[in-house]
Amino acid sequence: MSAETTTRPRRAVCPGSYDPITAGHTDVIRRASALFDEVVVAVLHNPAKHGTFSVEERIALIHDEVDHLGNVRVAAFANRLLVDVCTELDAPCIVKGLRGGTDFAYEVPMALMNRHLTDVETLFLPGDPALEHVSSSLVKEVARFGGDITGLVSERVRTELVARLAESSA
C-alpha cells in the first residue's frame, strides 16, 4: 500500500435538507461517524425554495446534535449534484438512512446513478425501527396541528419548530 492510501481519511457524506434534523437523522449520523474517519453532513438546498428553517438555522440545529461526535462537520451546498459535492469533498461514499421499503425503492435508482456518474458508492443504514415513522415533513405536520413531537426531535428543535409554526400562523 502506498502512503497515500494508508493516510487518506475514510470520508462519507450524509446528505439531506434537514428541515429540521430529526432523531432518525441523528441516529444515522452517529452510526456513520463510528464507521468513517470523517462524516460531512451536507445540507442540500435550493435557494429558490424557502424551508421552514433557513440554511443557517438548520446548520446551527445540526451542530447542536452532532458536535459531540468530534469527527462530524456540517456544510451547505446549493444547486449541485450530490456526486459533485462528494468529488469536492474527496468523499467516495454517501451514507443514507432507510426507514423501510419505500425509502429503498426511492434511493436505489439514485445510488446507481451516482455510481454511474462518478463511482461514488452509497451505503444504506437501516433506521432504528422505533423511528421508522419519523420524517421532517411529518414532524412539521404533527407540530403544525399541536401534536406532541417529543422524542422525535431534540428539545431545542421542538422548541424552535413550535415557535416558528406559531409565528407563521399568527
GROMACS elastic network, one bead per residue, 0.5 to 0.9 nm:
[ bonds ]
;  ai    aj funct       b0    kb
    1     4     6  0.81193   500
    1     5     6  0.64164   500
    1     6     6  0.68173   500
    2     5     6  0.54993   500
    2     6     6  0.65631   500
    2     7     6  0.88485   500
    3     6     6  0.52278   500
    3     7     6  0.61342   500
    3     8     6  0.84035   500
    4     7     6  0.54037   500
    4     8     6  0.58276   500
    5     8     6  0.54109   500
    5     9     6  0.85643   500
    6     9     6  0.82028   500
    8    11     6  0.87038   500
    9    36     6  0.79636   500
    9    37     6  0.56978   500
    9    38     6  0.70425   500
   10    35     6  0.86135   500
   10    36     6  0.53259   500
   10    37     6  0.50832   500
   10    38     6  0.64552   500
   10    39     6  0.86349   500
   10    91     6  0.75335   500
   10    92     6  0.81656   500
   10    93     6  0.86548   500
   11    36     6  0.58487   500
   11    37     6  0.59402   500
   11    39     6  0.57360   500
   11    40     6  0.75370   500
   11    89     6  0.82532   500
   11    90     6  0.73484   500
   11    92     6  0.69555   500
   11    93     6  0.69841   500
   11    94     6  0.89908   500
   12    32     6  0.79407   500
   12    33     6  0.87634   500
   12    36     6  0.66842   500
   12    37     6  0.83593   500
   12    38     6  0.65234   500
   12    40     6  0.62813   500
   12    41     6  0.86696   500
   12    86     6  0.80793   500
   12    89     6  0.88590   500
   12    90     6  0.87403   500
   12    91     6  0.52358   500
   12    92     6  0.65986   500
   12    94     6  0.54995   500
   12    95     6  0.65249   500
   13    38     6  0.86399   500
   13    39     6  0.56964   500
   13    41     6  0.59349   500
   13    42     6  0.64331   500
   13    85     6  0.86161   500
   13    86     6  0.68954   500
   13    89     6  0.84881   500
   13    91     6  0.65944   500
   13    92     6  0.84104   500
   13    93     6  0.63886   500
   13    95     6  0.60126   500
   13    96     6  0.86882   500
   14    28     6  0.83790   500
   14    29     6  0.69283   500
   14    32     6  0.82614   500
   14    39     6  0.69412   500
   14    40     6  0.61211   500
   14    42     6  0.59243   500
   14    43     6  0.85624   500
   14    93     6  0.89178   500
   14    94     6  0.60082   500
   14    95     6  0.50872   500
   14    96     6  0.62944   500
   14    97     6  0.87414   500
   15    18     6  0.85390   500
   15    40     6  0.81245   500
   15    41     6  0.59174   500
   15    43     6  0.61280   500
   15    44     6  0.66253   500
   15    82     6  0.77978   500
   15    94     6  0.74868   500
   15    95     6  0.75837   500
   15    96     6  0.74100   500
   16    19     6  0.85139   500
   16    25     6  0.88820   500
   16    41     6  0.78095   500
   16    42     6  0.63964   500
   16    43     6  0.54733   500
   16    44     6  0.56781   500
   16    45     6  0.83327   500
   16    96     6  0.89079   500
   17    20     6  0.77057   500
   17    21     6  0.83296   500
   17    42     6  0.81050   500
   17    43     6  0.52695   500
   17    44     6  0.51931   500
   17    45     6  0.61410   500
   17    51     6  0.88724   500
   17    55     6  0.87262   500
   17    58     6  0.84485   500
   17   136     6  0.89562   500
   18    22     6  0.75930   500
   18    25     6  0.78802   500
   18    43     6  0.65943   500
   18    44     6  0.83184   500
   18    58     6  0.65097   500
   18    59     6  0.85484   500
   18    62     6  0.79735   500
   18   136     6  0.71030   500
   19    22     6  0.85797   500
   19    51     6  0.66470   500
   19    52     6  0.64316   500
   19    53     6  0.61764   500
   19    54     6  0.84516   500
   19    55     6  0.85180   500
   19    58     6  0.64292   500
   19   136     6  0.60756   500
   19   137     6  0.79333   500
   19   140     6  0.88504   500
   20    52     6  0.77916   500
   20    53     6  0.71219   500
   20    58     6  0.63734   500
   20    61     6  0.77766   500
   20    62     6  0.84560   500
   20   136     6  0.57324   500
   20   137     6  0.84910   500
   20   139     6  0.86139   500
   20   140     6  0.82830   500
   20   153     6  0.83377   500
   20   157     6  0.71774   500
   20   161     6  0.80513   500
   21    24     6  0.80641   500
   21    25     6  0.60424   500
   21    26     6  0.71740   500
   21    58     6  0.73822   500
   21    61     6  0.71368   500
   21    62     6  0.63737   500
   21    65     6  0.84465   500
   21   135     6  0.89045   500
   21   136     6  0.68726   500
   21   153     6  0.70369   500
   21   154     6  0.85193   500
   21   157     6  0.75995   500
   22    25     6  0.52085   500
   22    26     6  0.63530   500
   22    27     6  0.86594   500
   22   134     6  0.73875   500
   22   135     6  0.70218   500
   22   136     6  0.64012   500
   22   139     6  0.81930   500
   22   152     6  0.60398   500
   22   154     6  0.72725   500
   22   157     6  0.81972   500
   23    26     6  0.50205   500
   23    27     6  0.60876   500
   23    28     6  0.87443   500
   23   131     6  0.73845   500
   23   134     6  0.78594   500
   23   151     6  0.72606   500
   23   152     6  0.53047   500
   23   153     6  0.50559   500
   23   154     6  0.69804   500
   24    27     6  0.51273   500
   24    28     6  0.64290   500
   24    29     6  0.87316   500
   24    97     6  0.79665   500
   24    99     6  0.86407   500
   24   127     6  0.67296   500
   24   128     6  0.71389   500
   24   131     6  0.59050   500
   24   132     6  0.78590   500
   24   134     6  0.66361   500
   24   135     6  0.76390   500
   24   152     6  0.76572   500
   24   153     6  0.83413   500
   25    28     6  0.52972   500
   25    29     6  0.61826   500
   25    30     6  0.85610   500
   25    97     6  0.74959   500
   25   127     6  0.87786   500
   25   135     6  0.87731   500
   26    29     6  0.51221   500
   26    30     6  0.59913   500
   26    31     6  0.85245   500
   26    62     6  0.83990   500
   26    65     6  0.67708   500
   26    66     6  0.73115   500
   26   153     6  0.89776   500
   27    30     6  0.52287   500
   27    31     6  0.62180   500
   27    32     6  0.85966   500
   27    97     6  0.87654   500
   27   127     6  0.75349   500
   27   128     6  0.74391   500
   28    31     6  0.51737   500
   28    32     6  0.60257   500
   28    33     6  0.85324   500
   28    95     6  0.81444   500
   28    96     6  0.75257   500
   28    97     6  0.58545   500
   28   125     6  0.69264   500
   28   126     6  0.83348   500
   28   127     6  0.68966   500
   28   128     6  0.85514   500
   29    32     6  0.50593   500
   29    33     6  0.60890   500
   29    34     6  0.88264   500
   29    39     6  0.76389   500
   29    41     6  0.77150   500
   29    66     6  0.77582   500
   29    72     6  0.81637   500
   29    95     6  0.84143   500
   29    97     6  0.87507   500
   30    33     6  0.51598   500
   30    34     6  0.67183   500
   30    66     6  0.74567   500
   30    69     6  0.72222   500
   30    72     6  0.87518   500
   31    34     6  0.52955   500
   31    35     6  0.68406   500
   31   125     6  0.84150   500
   32    35     6  0.51328   500
   32    36     6  0.62884   500
   32    38     6  0.87962   500
   32    39     6  0.69737   500
   32    95     6  0.70882   500
   32   125     6  0.83425   500
   33    36     6  0.54167   500
   33    37     6  0.70238   500
   33    38     6  0.66000   500
   33    39     6  0.58817   500
   33    69     6  0.72464   500
   33    70     6  0.86977   500
   33    71     6  0.65337   500
   33    72     6  0.67320   500
   34    37     6  0.78384   500
   34    71     6  0.89723   500
   35    38     6  0.87397   500
   36    39     6  0.65370   500
   36    71     6  0.83788   500
   37    71     6  0.65104   500
   37    72     6  0.87773   500
   38    70     6  0.87292   500
   38    72     6  0.57974   500
   38    73     6  0.77334   500
   39    71     6  0.63418   500
   39    73     6  0.64274   500
   39    74     6  0.84825   500
   39    91     6  0.89103   500
   39    95     6  0.89901   500
   40    71     6  0.85816   500
   40    72     6  0.57923   500
   40    74     6  0.56294   500
   40    75     6  0.69943   500
   40    89     6  0.84275   500
   40    91     6  0.87239   500
   41    62     6  0.84432   500
   41    72     6  0.70815   500
   41    73     6  0.61147   500
   41    75     6  0.63500   500
   41    76     6  0.83168   500
   42    73     6  0.86172   500
   42    74     6  0.61182   500
   42    75     6  0.52494   500
   42    76     6  0.56352   500
   42    77     6  0.67215   500
   42    82     6  0.89194   500
   42    85     6  0.83276   500
   43    55     6  0.75086   500
   43    58     6  0.79587   500
   43    59     6  0.75105   500
   43    74     6  0.73545   500
   43    75     6  0.61085   500
   43    77     6  0.61094   500
   43    78     6  0.83321   500
   44    55     6  0.88010   500
   44    75     6  0.87297   500
   44    76     6  0.59792   500
   44    77     6  0.50596   500
   44    78     6  0.58074   500
   44    79     6  0.78193   500
   44    80     6  0.82204   500
   44    82     6  0.83330   500
   45    48     6  0.87235   500
   45    49     6  0.78186   500
   45    51     6  0.87980   500
   45    55     6  0.76292   500
   45    76     6  0.75332   500
   45    77     6  0.64573   500
   45    78     6  0.50138   500
   45    79     6  0.67911   500
   45    80     6  0.88879   500
   46    49     6  0.55184   500
   46    50     6  0.80498   500
   46    77     6  0.86356   500
   46    78     6  0.55392   500
   46    79     6  0.56666   500
   46    80     6  0.89688   500
   47    50     6  0.71126   500
   47    78     6  0.67604   500
   47    79     6  0.77210   500
   50    53     6  0.78779   500
   50    54     6  0.74143   500
   51    54     6  0.63791   500
   51    55     6  0.82423   500
   52   140     6  0.86539   500
   52   161     6  0.81902   500
   52   164     6  0.76058   500
   52   165     6  0.82948   500
   53    56     6  0.79591   500
   53    57     6  0.57783   500
   53    58     6  0.60614   500
   53   161     6  0.84447   500
   53   164     6  0.82283   500
   54    57     6  0.51148   500
   54    58     6  0.62253   500
   54    59     6  0.86386   500
   55    58     6  0.50627   500
   55    59     6  0.61846   500
   55    60     6  0.86796   500
   55    76     6  0.72789   500
   56    59     6  0.51249   500
   56    60     6  0.62860   500
   56    61     6  0.87366   500
   56    76     6  0.86222   500
   57    60     6  0.50882   500
   57    61     6  0.62166   500
   57    62     6  0.85927   500
   58    61     6  0.51236   500
   58    62     6  0.61103   500
   58    63     6  0.85751   500
   59    62     6  0.50744   500
   59    63     6  0.61255   500
   59    64     6  0.87094   500
   59    74     6  0.66554   500
   59    75     6  0.74972   500
   59    76     6  0.78214   500
   60    63     6  0.50963   500
   60    64     6  0.64216   500
   60    65     6  0.89589   500
   61    64     6  0.51777   500
   61    65     6  0.66831   500
   61   156     6  0.77126   500
   61   157     6  0.67659   500
   62    65     6  0.51440   500
   62    66     6  0.62322   500
   62    67     6  0.81222   500
   62    74     6  0.75149   500
   63    66     6  0.52848   500
   63    67     6  0.52361   500
   63    68     6  0.86326   500
   63    73     6  0.80751   500
   63    74     6  0.72301   500
   64    67     6  0.62184   500
   64    68     6  0.82639   500
   64   156     6  0.84475   500
   65    68     6  0.75629   500
   65    69     6  0.88272   500
   65   154     6  0.78397   500
   66    69     6  0.55565   500
   66    70     6  0.78505   500
   66    71     6  0.89601   500
   66    72     6  0.66958   500
   66    73     6  0.81772   500
   66    74     6  0.89760   500
   67    70     6  0.59602   500
   67    71     6  0.81899   500
   67    72     6  0.68161   500
   67    73     6  0.77086   500
   68    71     6  0.86699   500
   68    72     6  0.86549   500
   69    72     6  0.62661   500
   70    73     6  0.82074   500
   77    80     6  0.68945   500
   77    82     6  0.88567   500
   77    85     6  0.74757   500
   78    81     6  0.88886   500
   80    83     6  0.83370   500
   80    84     6  0.66895   500
   80    85     6  0.70983   500
   81    84     6  0.52889   500
   81    85     6  0.66458   500
   81    86     6  0.88848   500
   82    85     6  0.50183   500
   82    86     6  0.62807   500
   82    87     6  0.86894   500
   82    94     6  0.88148   500
   82   114     6  0.78749   500
   83    87     6  0.61460   500
   83    88     6  0.85910   500
   83    94     6  0.88317   500
   83   114     6  0.60848   500
   83   115     6  0.85129   500
   83   117     6  0.74495   500
   83   118     6  0.66377   500
   83   119     6  0.88879   500
   83   120     6  0.69894   500
   84    88     6  0.61450   500
   84    89     6  0.85550   500
   84   118     6  0.84862   500
   85    88     6  0.51165   500
   85    89     6  0.61810   500
   85    90     6  0.84739   500
   85    91     6  0.83513   500
   86    89     6  0.50852   500
   86    90     6  0.58392   500
   86    92     6  0.65899   500
   86    93     6  0.76083   500
   86    94     6  0.78185   500
   86   120     6  0.76449   500
   87    91     6  0.62998   500
   87    92     6  0.75736   500
   87   118     6  0.81095   500
   87   120     6  0.85391   500
   88    91     6  0.77924   500
   89    92     6  0.87789   500
   91    94     6  0.76741   500
   91   120     6  0.78435   500
   92   118     6  0.89211   500
   92   119     6  0.76384   500
   92   121     6  0.63021   500
   92   122     6  0.86236   500
   93   120     6  0.55761   500
   93   122     6  0.55777   500
   93   123     6  0.68967   500
   94   111     6  0.85586   500
   94   120     6  0.72314   500
   94   121     6  0.62025   500
   94   123     6  0.60592   500
   94   124     6  0.84340   500
   95   121     6  0.86584   500
   95   122     6  0.57940   500
   95   124     6  0.59608   500
   95   125     6  0.71606   500
   96   107     6  0.83339   500
   96   122     6  0.71531   500
   96   123     6  0.62897   500
   96   124     6  0.50219   500
   96   125     6  0.61625   500
   96   126     6  0.85568   500
   97   103     6  0.85023   500
   97   123     6  0.84931   500
   97   124     6  0.57134   500
   97   126     6  0.57069   500
   97   127     6  0.56112   500
   98   101     6  0.78536   500
   98   102     6  0.85656   500
   98   103     6  0.55745   500
   98   104     6  0.63421   500
   98   107     6  0.84663   500
   98   124     6  0.64704   500
   98   125     6  0.60679   500
   98   127     6  0.53850   500
   98   132     6  0.83756   500
   99   102     6  0.78804   500
   99   103     6  0.61943   500
   99   104     6  0.80842   500
   99   125     6  0.89064   500
   99   126     6  0.63164   500
   99   127     6  0.51217   500
   99   128     6  0.76506   500
   99   129     6  0.74405   500
   99   131     6  0.76818   500
   99   133     6  0.74197   500
   99   134     6  0.83366   500
  100   103     6  0.55532   500
  100   104     6  0.64379   500
  100   105     6  0.89323   500
  100   126     6  0.76744   500
  100   127     6  0.79694   500
  100   129     6  0.89375   500
  100   132     6  0.70845   500
  101   105     6  0.61519   500
  101   106     6  0.85968   500
  102   105     6  0.51936   500
  102   106     6  0.62857   500
  102   107     6  0.86100   500
  103   106     6  0.51153   500
  103   107     6  0.59325   500
  103   108     6  0.85080   500
  104   107     6  0.51424   500
  104   108     6  0.59265   500
  104   124     6  0.85114   500
  105   108     6  0.58139   500
  105   109     6  0.74908   500
  106   109     6  0.66479   500
  106   110     6  0.74235   500
  107   110     6  0.53011   500
  107   111     6  0.61579   500
  107   112     6  0.87387   500
  107   124     6  0.89397   500
  108   112     6  0.61568   500
  108   113     6  0.85913   500
  108   122     6  0.88002   500
  109   112     6  0.51185   500
  109   113     6  0.61693   500
  109   114     6  0.85814   500
  110   113     6  0.50638   500
  110   114     6  0.60534   500
  110   115     6  0.85530   500
  111   114     6  0.51084   500
  111   115     6  0.62050   500
  111   116     6  0.85534   500
  111   120     6  0.84024   500
  111   121     6  0.70687   500
  111   122     6  0.56979   500
  111   123     6  0.87970   500
  112   115     6  0.51280   500
  112   116     6  0.60907   500
  112   117     6  0.86544   500
  112   121     6  0.83456   500
  112   122     6  0.83875   500
  113   117     6  0.61003   500
  113   118     6  0.86985   500
  114   117     6  0.51665   500
  114   118     6  0.62394   500
  114   119     6  0.68420   500
  114   120     6  0.61043   500
  114   121     6  0.73774   500
  114   122     6  0.81303   500
  115   118     6  0.54897   500
  115   121     6  0.57538   500
  115   122     6  0.78942   500
  116   119     6  0.59152   500
  116   120     6  0.81030   500
  117   120     6  0.79145   500
  118   121     6  0.88303   500
  126   129     6  0.81919   500
  127   130     6  0.83377   500
  127   131     6  0.69316   500
  127   132     6  0.65355   500
  128   131     6  0.53894   500
  128   132     6  0.64888   500
  129   132     6  0.50124   500
  129   133     6  0.83883   500
  130   133     6  0.78090   500
  130   134     6  0.88315   500
  131   134     6  0.53424   500
  131   135     6  0.86913   500
  131   152     6  0.74708   500
  132   135     6  0.83748   500
  133   138     6  0.82656   500
  134   137     6  0.85518   500
  134   138     6  0.66568   500
  134   139     6  0.67458   500
  134   152     6  0.66739   500
  135   138     6  0.52330   500
  135   139     6  0.60554   500
  135   140     6  0.85643   500
  135   152     6  0.87791   500
  136   139     6  0.51355   500
  136   140     6  0.61750   500
  136   141     6  0.86312   500
  137   140     6  0.51683   500
  137   141     6  0.62082   500
  137   142     6  0.87373   500
  138   142     6  0.61424   500
  138   143     6  0.84954   500
  139   142     6  0.52439   500
  139   143     6  0.60970   500
  139   144     6  0.84681   500
  139   147     6  0.89118   500
  139   149     6  0.65484   500
  139   152     6  0.74315   500
  139   153     6  0.81767   500
  140   143     6  0.51092   500
  140   144     6  0.59235   500
  140   145     6  0.87790   500
  140   149     6  0.88119   500
  140   161     6  0.75236   500
  140   162     6  0.87777   500
  140   165     6  0.84221   500
  141   144     6  0.50580   500
  141   145     6  0.66323   500
  141   146     6  0.89061   500
  141   147     6  0.85368   500
  142   145     6  0.54813   500
  142   146     6  0.64559   500
  142   148     6  0.72149   500
  142   149     6  0.71118   500
  143   146     6  0.50079   500
  143   147     6  0.51303   500
  143   148     6  0.66697   500
  143   149     6  0.65043   500
  143   158     6  0.83807   500
  143   161     6  0.75560   500
  143   162     6  0.64525   500
  143   165     6  0.77948   500
  144   147     6  0.74346   500
  144   161     6  0.88170   500
  144   162     6  0.75013   500
  144   165     6  0.61563   500
  144   166     6  0.81296   500
  144   169     6  0.89464   500
  146   149     6  0.89165   500
  146   162     6  0.84425   500
  148   151     6  0.88280   500
  148   152     6  0.89774   500
  149   152     6  0.54266   500
  149   153     6  0.67388   500
  149   158     6  0.69113   500
  150   153     6  0.64274   500
  150   154     6  0.74661   500
  150   155     6  0.72020   500
  150   158     6  0.70741   500
  151   154     6  0.66756   500
  151   155     6  0.80245   500
  152   158     6  0.85813   500
  153   156     6  0.80798   500
  153   157     6  0.59723   500
  153   158     6  0.60901   500
  154   157     6  0.52042   500
  154   158     6  0.61210   500
  154   159     6  0.86000   500
  155   158     6  0.50204   500
  155   159     6  0.60975   500
  155   160     6  0.85663   500
  156   159     6  0.51310   500
  156   160     6  0.60870   500
  156   161     6  0.84267   500
  157   160     6  0.51159   500
  157   161     6  0.58532   500
  157   162     6  0.84196   500
  158   161     6  0.51780   500
  158   162     6  0.60551   500
  158   163     6  0.84929   500
  159   162     6  0.53710   500
  159   163     6  0.61895   500
  159   164     6  0.85826   500
  160   163     6  0.51757   500
  160   164     6  0.60249   500
  160   165     6  0.86059   500
  161   164     6  0.50159   500
  161   165     6  0.60823   500
  161   166     6  0.84738   500
  162   165     6  0.52394   500
  162   166     6  0.61346   500
  162   167     6  0.86828   500
  163   166     6  0.50911   500
  163   167     6  0.62507   500
  163   168     6  0.87817   500
  164   167     6  0.51215   500
  164   168     6  0.63442   500
  164   169     6  0.87721   500
  165   168     6  0.51325   500
  165   169     6  0.62390   500
  165   170     6  0.86492   500
  166   169     6  0.52745   500
  166   170     6  0.61779   500
  167   170     6  0.52923   500
